[in-house]
Amino acid sequence: MSTESGEPKREYVGFIQIAGQPEIQLRLMASSPSEATAMVVEQYGEGHVISVWNEEDARRPR
């Protein structure tokens, strides 16, 4: 699967914390961390704690 710009979509996981509610676990397909975050903001709105990452990237040495 790929986007129109040719970038492949990868799985991102994470969470969103909305004040006064339990943490929501996330799993979505996006071409970049910024796209994944934008998708979460679009669904839940701004002003929440959001953390998303790609597991393959997280395992790579820095």
MMTF fields as JSON, N, C-alpha, C and O atoms, coordinates in Angstrom:
{
  "mmtfVersion": "1.0.0",
  "mmtfProducer": "UNKNOWN",
  "numBonds": 247,
  "numAtoms": 248,
  "numGroups": 62,
  "numChains": 1,
  "numModels": 1,
  "chainsPerModel": [1],
  "groupsPerChain": [62],
  "chainIdList": ["A"],
  "bondAtomList": [4, 2, 8, 6, 12, 10, 16, 14, 20, 18, 24, 22, 28, 26, 32, 30, 36, 34, 40, 38, 44, 42, 48, 46, 52, 50, 56, 54, 60, 58, 64, 62, 68, 66, 72, 70, 76, 74, 80, 78, 84, 82, 88, 86, 92, 90, 96, 94, 100, 98, 104, 102, 108, 106, 112, 110, 116, 114, 120, 118, 124, 122, 128, 126, 132, 130, 136, 134, 140, 138, 144, 142, 148, 146, 152, 150, 156, 154, 160, 158, 164, 162, 168, 166, 172, 170, 176, 174, 180, 178, 184, 182, 188, 186, 192, 190, 196, 194, 200, 198, 204, 202, 208, 206, 212, 210, 216, 214, 220, 218, 224, 222, 228, 226, 232, 230, 236, 234, 240, 238, 244, 242],
  "bondOrderList": [1, 1, 1, 1, 1, 1, 1, 1, 1, 1, 1, 1, 1, 1, 1, 1, 1, 1, 1, 1, 1, 1, 1, 1, 1, 1, 1, 1, 1, 1, 1, 1, 1, 1, 1, 1, 1, 1, 1, 1, 1, 1, 1, 1, 1, 1, 1, 1, 1, 1, 1, 1, 1, 1, 1, 1, 1, 1, 1, 1, 1],
  "groupList": [{"groupName": "MET", "atomNameList": ["N", "CA", "C", "O"], "elementList": ["N", "C", "C", "O"], "formalChargeList": [0, 0, 0, 0], "bondAtomList": [1, 0, 2, 1, 3, 2], "bondOrderList": [1, 1, 2], "singleLetterCode": "M", "chemCompType": "L-PEPTIDE LINKING"}, {"groupName": "SER", "atomNameList": ["N", "CA", "C", "O"], "elementList": ["N", "C", "C", "O"], "formalChargeList": [0, 0, 0, 0], "bondAtomList": [1, 0, 2, 1, 3, 2], "bondOrderList": [1, 1, 2], "singleLetterCode": "S", "chemCompType": "L-PEPTIDE LINKING"}, {"groupName": "THR", "atomNameList": ["N", "CA", "C", "O"], "elementList": ["N", "C", "C", "O"], "formalChargeList": [0, 0, 0, 0], "bondAtomList": [1, 0, 2, 1, 3, 2], "bondOrderList": [1, 1, 2], "singleLetterCode": "T", "chemCompType": "L-PEPTIDE LINKING"}, {"groupName": "GLU", "atomNameList": ["N", "CA", "C", "O"], "elementList": ["N", "C", "C", "O"], "formalChargeList": [0, 0, 0, 0], "bondAtomList": [1, 0, 2, 1, 3, 2], "bondOrderList": [1, 1, 2], "singleLetterCode": "E", "chemCompType": "L-PEPTIDE LINKING"}, {"groupName": "GLY", "atomNameList": ["N", "CA", "C", "O"], "elementList": ["N", "C", "C", "O"], "formalChargeList": [0, 0, 0, 0], "bondAtomList": [1, 0, 2, 1, 3, 2], "bondOrderList": [1, 1, 2], "singleLetterCode": "G", "chemCompType": "PEPTIDE LINKING"}, {"groupName": "PRO", "atomNameList": ["N", "CA", "C", "O"], "elementList": ["N", "C", "C", "O"], "formalChargeList": [0, 0, 0, 0], "bondAtomList": [1, 0, 2, 1, 3, 2], "bondOrderList": [1, 1, 2], "singleLetterCode": "P", "chemCompType": "L-PEPTIDE LINKING"}, {"groupName": "LYS", "atomNameList": ["N", "CA", "C", "O"], "elementList": ["N", "C", "C", "O"], "formalChargeList": [0, 0, 0, 0], "bondAtomList": [1, 0, 2, 1, 3, 2], "bondOrderList": [1, 1, 2], "singleLetterCode": "K", "chemCompType": "L-PEPTIDE LINKING"}, {"groupName": "ARG", "atomNameList": ["N", "CA", "C", "O"], "elementList": ["N", "C", "C", "O"], "formalChargeList": [0, 0, 0, 0], "bondAtomList": [1, 0, 2, 1, 3, 2], "bondOrderList": [1, 1, 2], "singleLetterCode": "R", "chemCompType": "L-PEPTIDE LINKING"}, {"groupName": "TYR", "atomNameList": ["N", "CA", "C", "O"], "elementList": ["N", "C", "C", "O"], "formalChargeList": [0, 0, 0, 0], "bondAtomList": [1, 0, 2, 1, 3, 2], "bondOrderList": [1, 1, 2], "singleLetterCode": "Y", "chemCompType": "L-PEPTIDE LINKING"}, {"groupName": "VAL", "atomNameList": ["N", "CA", "C", "O"], "elementList": ["N", "C", "C", "O"], "formalChargeList": [0, 0, 0, 0], "bondAtomList": [1, 0, 2, 1, 3, 2], "bondOrderList": [1, 1, 2], "singleLetterCode": "V", "chemCompType": "L-PEPTIDE LINKING"}, {"groupName": "PHE", "atomNameList": ["N", "CA", "C", "O"], "elementList": ["N", "C", "C", "O"], "formalChargeList": [0, 0, 0, 0], "bondAtomList": [1, 0, 2, 1, 3, 2], "bondOrderList": [1, 1, 2], "singleLetterCode": "F", "chemCompType": "L-PEPTIDE LINKING"}, {"groupName": "ILE", "atomNameList": ["N", "CA", "C", "O"], "elementList": ["N", "C", "C", "O"], "formalChargeList": [0, 0, 0, 0], "bondAtomList": [1, 0, 2, 1, 3, 2], "bondOrderList": [1, 1, 2], "singleLetterCode": "I", "chemCompType": "L-PEPTIDE LINKING"}, {"groupName": "GLN", "atomNameList": ["N", "CA", "C", "O"], "elementList": ["N", "C", "C", "O"], "formalChargeList": [0, 0, 0, 0], "bondAtomList": [1, 0, 2, 1, 3, 2], "bondOrderList": [1, 1, 2], "singleLetterCode": "Q", "chemCompType": "L-PEPTIDE LINKING"}, {"groupName": "ALA", "atomNameList": ["N", "CA", "C", "O"], "elementList": ["N", "C", "C", "O"], "formalChargeList": [0, 0, 0, 0], "bondAtomList": [1, 0, 2, 1, 3, 2], "bondOrderList": [1, 1, 2], "singleLetterCode": "A", "chemCompType": "L-PEPTIDE LINKING"}, {"groupName": "LEU", "atomNameList": ["N", "CA", "C", "O"], "elementList": ["N", "C", "C", "O"], "formalChargeList": [0, 0, 0, 0], "bondAtomList": [1, 0, 2, 1, 3, 2], "bondOrderList": [1, 1, 2], "singleLetterCode": "L", "chemCompType": "L-PEPTIDE LINKING"}, {"groupName": "HIS", "atomNameList": ["N", "CA", "C", "O"], "elementList": ["N", "C", "C", "O"], "formalChargeList": [0, 0, 0, 0], "bondAtomList": [1, 0, 2, 1, 3, 2], "bondOrderList": [1, 1, 2], "singleLetterCode": "H", "chemCompType": "L-PEPTIDE LINKING"}, {"groupName": "TRP", "atomNameList": ["N", "CA", "C", "O"], "elementList": ["N", "C", "C", "O"], "formalChargeList": [0, 0, 0, 0], "bondAtomList": [1, 0, 2, 1, 3, 2], "bondOrderList": [1, 1, 2], "singleLetterCode": "W", "chemCompType": "L-PEPTIDE LINKING"}, {"groupName": "ASN", "atomNameList": ["N", "CA", "C", "O"], "elementList": ["N", "C", "C", "O"], "formalChargeList": [0, 0, 0, 0], "bondAtomList": [1, 0, 2, 1, 3, 2], "bondOrderList": [1, 1, 2], "singleLetterCode": "N", "chemCompType": "L-PEPTIDE LINKING"}, {"groupName": "ASP", "atomNameList": ["N", "CA", "C", "O"], "elementList": ["N", "C", "C", "O"], "formalChargeList": [0, 0, 0, 0], "bondAtomList": [1, 0, 2, 1, 3, 2], "bondOrderList": [1, 1, 2], "singleLetterCode": "D", "chemCompType": "L-PEPTIDE LINKING"}],
  "groupTypeList": [0, 1, 2, 3, 1, 4, 3, 5, 6, 7, 3, 8, 9, 4, 10, 11, 12, 11, 13, 4, 12, 5, 3, 11, 12, 14, 7, 14, 0, 13, 1, 1, 5, 1, 3, 13, 2, 13, 0, 9, 9, 3, 12, 8, 4, 3, 4, 15, 9, 11, 1, 9, 16, 17, 3, 3, 18, 13, 7, 7, 5, 7],
  "groupIdList": [1, 2, 3, 4, 5, 6, 7, 8, 9, 10, 11, 12, 13, 14, 15, 16, 17, 18, 19, 20, 21, 22, 23, 24, 25, 26, 27, 28, 29, 30, 31, 32, 33, 34, 35, 36, 37, 38, 39, 40, 41, 42, 43, 44, 45, 46, 47, 48, 49, 50, 51, 52, 53, 54, 55, 56, 57, 58, 59, 60, 61, 62],
  "secStructList": [7, 5, 7, 6, 6, 1, 7, 5, 7, 3, 3, 3, 3, 3, 3, 3, 3, 7, 6, 6, 1, 7, 7, 3, 3, 3, 3, 3, 3, 3, 1, 1, 2, 2, 2, 2, 2, 2, 2, 2, 2, 2, 2, 2, 7, 1, 1, 1, 3, 3, 3, 3, 3, 7, 2, 2, 2, 2, 2, 1, 7, 7],
  "xCoordList": [0.841, 0.0, 0.883, 1.884, 0.553, 1.367, 0.489, -0.642, 1.039, 0.315, 0.516, 1.31, -0.19, -0.044, 1.367, 1.841, 2.047, 3.397, 4.43, 5.619, 3.997, 4.911, 5.492, 6.219, 5.196, 5.719, 4.876, 3.649, 5.532, 4.764, 4.144, 4.714, 2.99, 2.355, 2.883, 3.067, 3.123, 3.621, 2.714, 1.96, 2.795, 1.965, 2.592, 3.781, 1.785, 2.178, 1.289, 0.098, 1.883, 1.142, 1.361, 2.254, 0.568, 0.739, -0.474, -1.243, -0.629, -1.76, -2.136, -1.366, -3.348, -3.808, -4.413, -5.177, -4.071, -4.61, -5.483, -4.997, -6.775, -7.743, -8.106, -8.491, -7.992, -8.224, -9.532, -10.583, -9.441, -10.618, -11.1, -12.131, -10.366, -10.763, -9.597, -8.441, -9.898, -8.809, -7.987, -8.498, -6.732, -5.85, -6.413, -6.921, -6.327, -6.802, -5.589, -4.733, -5.513, -4.428, -4.726, -5.876, -3.69, -3.85, -3.078, -2.031, -3.604, -2.916, -3.443, -4.632, -2.553, -2.992, -1.906, -0.735, -2.306, -1.377, -1.159, -2.113, 0.125, 0.475, 1.849, 2.582, 2.191, 3.487, 4.578, 5.755, 4.201, 5.189, 4.596, 3.378, 5.455, 4.934, 4.043, 3.048, 4.401, 3.584, 2.213, 1.219, 2.146, 0.856, 0.026, -1.178, 0.657, -0.053, -0.62, -1.773, 0.182, -0.279, -1.423, -2.396, -1.314, -2.381, -3.687, -4.762, -3.604, -4.8, -5.47, -6.697, -4.661, -5.2, -5.853, -6.947, -5.189, -5.743, -7.061, -8.015, -7.112, -8.34, -9.497, -10.635, -9.201, -10.26, -10.652, -11.837, -9.656, -9.93, -9.848, -10.266, -9.321, -9.178, -7.818, -7.031, -7.555, -6.263, -6.306, -7.374, -5.114, -5.023, -4.889, -5.035, -4.612, -4.462, -3.019, -2.28, -2.624, -1.305, -1.374, -2.156, -0.545, -0.53, 0.899, 1.838, 1.055, 2.355, 2.158, 1.392, 2.843, 2.79, 4.205, 5.073, 4.439, 5.746, 5.597, 4.587, 6.611, 6.699, 7.63, 8.749, 7.189, 7.971, 9.324, 10.317, 9.385, 10.651, 11.632, 12.802, 11.173, 12.043, 12.484, 13.628, 11.59, 11.918, 13.014, 13.757, 13.126, 14.135, 15.514, 16.515, 15.571, 16.855, 17.774, 17.312, 19.078, 20.012, 20.079, 19.914, 20.321, 20.409, 21.843, 22.127],
  "yCoordList": [-1.18, 0.0, 1.239, 1.271, 2.237, 3.449, 4.667, 4.569, 5.803, 7.06, 7.56, 6.995, 8.609, 9.193, 9.704, 9.695, 10.151, 10.669, 9.556, 9.834, 8.3, 7.185, 6.682, 5.688, 7.33, 6.884, 5.715, 5.807, 4.613, 3.471, 3.778, 4.518, 3.211, 3.376, 2.292, 1.142, 2.689, 1.761, 1.836, 2.793, 0.82, 0.794, 1.648, 1.527, 2.499, 3.299, 2.907, 2.642, 2.874, 2.572, 3.704, 4.527, 3.759, 4.799, 4.931, 3.989, 6.144, 6.404, 7.87, 8.721, 8.143, 9.516, 9.577, 8.696, 10.612, 10.821, 12.066, 13.178, 11.863, 12.954, 13.164, 12.213, 14.383, 14.689, 14.077, 14.226, 13.383, 12.816, 11.512, 10.984, 10.974, 9.718, 8.736, 9.144, 7.445, 6.46, 6.652, 7.138, 6.27, 6.347, 5.491, 4.396, 5.981, 5.247, 4.756, 5.551, 3.45, 2.86, 3.055, 2.948, 3.341, 3.621, 2.623, 2.12, 2.342, 1.555, 2.059, 1.928, 2.641, 3.204, 3.094, 2.885, 3.237, 3.181, 4.598, 5.325, 4.982, 6.318, 6.251, 5.276, 7.294, 7.316, 8.001, 7.923, 8.677, 9.352, 9.577, 9.52, 9.832, 10.134, 11.381, 11.43, 12.383, 13.603, 13.338, 13.903, 12.489, 12.131, 11.345, 11.571, 10.43, 9.652, 10.572, 10.42, 11.518, 12.458, 13.314, 13.558, 13.77, 14.574, 13.789, 14.354, 12.501, 11.667, 11.564, 11.591, 11.447, 11.365, 12.692, 12.705, 13.803, 15.129, 15.329, 15.877, 14.885, 15.012, 14.254, 14.725, 13.085, 12.27, 12.739, 12.76, 13.12, 13.412, 14.892, 15.279, 15.721, 17.138, 17.475, 16.587, 18.762, 19.238, 19.395, 19.396, 19.53, 19.816, 18.595, 18.704, 17.423, 16.193, 15.712, 16.114, 14.858, 14.244, 13.096, 12.16, 13.174, 12.165, 11.667, 12.46, 10.356, 9.764, 8.651, 7.718, 8.741, 7.698, 7.369, 8.242, 6.109, 5.679, 4.439, 3.737, 4.187, 2.989, 2.03, 2.408, 0.801, -0.146, -0.446, -0.588, -0.545, -0.809, 0.33, 0.084, 1.565, 2.723, 2.755, 3.101, 2.398, 2.444, 1.44, 1.665, 0.341, -0.68, -0.343, -0.921, 0.583, 0.912, 1.65, 2.478, 1.342, 2.09, 3.543, 3.869, 4.404, 5.836, 6.297, 7.477],
  "zCoordList": [0.0, 0.0, 0.0, 0.716, -0.762, -0.779, -1.005, -1.481, -0.654, -0.83, -2.245, -2.997, -2.615, -3.943, -4.182, -5.319, -3.13, -3.28, -3.387, -3.543, -3.307, -3.447, -2.136, -2.134, -1.034, 0.246, 0.761, 0.802, 1.156, 1.655, 3.015, 3.816, 3.26, 4.564, 5.489, 5.091, 6.735, 7.75, 8.959, 9.132, 9.786, 10.983, 12.083, 12.38, 12.672, 13.825, 14.99, 14.823, 16.163, 17.383, 18.36, 18.162, 19.403, 20.398, 21.277, 21.465, 21.821, 22.699, 22.653, 22.206, 23.13, 23.332, 24.724, 25.119, 25.454, 26.794, 26.758, 26.548, 26.967, 27.011, 28.474, 29.155, 28.963, 30.378, 30.871, 30.248, 32.009, 32.646, 32.041, 32.458, 31.054, 30.423, 30.454, 30.566, 30.354, 30.284, 29.003, 27.994, 29.059, 27.904, 26.769, 27.011, 25.541, 24.368, 23.594, 23.203, 23.372, 22.589, 21.103, 20.678, 20.318, 18.895, 18.044, 18.452, 16.86, 15.842, 14.501, 14.212, 13.674, 12.409, 11.354, 11.67, 10.097, 8.969, 8.447, 8.169, 8.319, 7.84, 7.186, 7.356, 6.438, 5.762, 6.585, 6.231, 7.688, 8.536, 9.927, 10.101, 10.914, 12.25, 12.259, 12.983, 11.457, 11.432, 10.822, 11.276, 9.802, 9.223, 10.241, 10.362, 10.967, 11.977, 13.059, 13.465, 13.521, 14.535, 14.006, 14.719, 12.763, 12.163, 12.083, 12.286, 11.789, 11.728, 13.097, 13.197, 14.149, 15.512, 15.897, 16.461, 15.595, 15.903, 15.155, 15.707, 13.904, 13.118, 13.767, 13.764, 14.319, 14.92, 16.322, 16.654, 17.16, 18.563, 18.926, 20.017, 18.038, 18.328, 18.92, 19.247, 19.051, 19.569, 21.083, 21.695, 21.675, 23.094, 23.986, 25.203, 23.401, 24.168, 24.078, 23.179, 25.006, 24.957, 23.955, 24.125, 22.905, 21.851, 21.677, 21.606, 21.61, 21.334, 20.317, 20.559, 19.177, 18.153, 17.7, 17.679, 17.339, 16.872, 16.007, 16.067, 15.211, 14.402, 15.142, 15.49, 15.387, 16.162, 15.521, 16.234, 14.196, 13.521, 13.767, 14.059, 13.655, 13.917, 15.377, 15.674, 16.281, 17.713, 18.074, 19.029, 17.333, 17.614, 17.051, 17.475, 16.102, 15.465, 16.452, 17.237, 16.404, 17.251, 16.823, 15.648, 17.787, 17.509, 17.605, 17.403]
}
